[in-house]
């Protein structure tokens, strides 16, 4: 059996040298399965998740090259793969996922912003945005949100590229069966490690000692398998460990957190990658949503 490469991808809709798309590359020994819930005092026997490299994509060409790397690989991508069914139906877009993505991808960002603003303006205060079913258990931003964070534009930029590269999007689209993409949300793992504490900021004034301490606590939890997703220890080289702690924006840390979700899903490869069997095929699902054991 050829070992699967695992990827955790921290995505941005506008990659640059200052803020590239960051890809954490890792592996778990083949043949491992998810462990049952451990009893108090039971010794952990799971094979560790080894982080092999952090790779940066400062432009679309380098990201497209990443997507075309030979399989088998499983990647957890920090961007939404679908839109709320309520939004799609209200706009009169196709309710077939691929056709909806084609419609969405044909629009400019200005058009998307105008459409979504009009949708929100017609709704009651406090209920402006439509949500996907996965947003509740994941506590994630609605995938139609165009600012802070602009996840709607991340979907617009990222999903068509996954399709163009021939990648399979689990539960949504069958492409290459040895290049599998899952929607991920690194905050799921961070919260399982340290609760709701803030650990990152792209603004210079956000580079506080408190956030650094939280990043250090997350890294420590990862290394000890105390991250809520199979209790699998994460092996980090000393230099990489330091990078994850010292980077205020936590792009590299988010990529590693995504890698943890990829490992969790890989152990469930015979159970729909850990996705709900009856997920909405238009909206998609965030891998691991509702599954943290901590």
Beta strands, then each sheet from edge to edge (+ up, - down):
strand 1: 5-10
strand 2: 21-27
strand 3: 49-57
strand 4: 73-77
strand 5: 167-169
strand 6: 176-183
strand 7: 234-235
sheet 1: 5+ 6+ 4+ 1+ 2- 3+ 7+
end
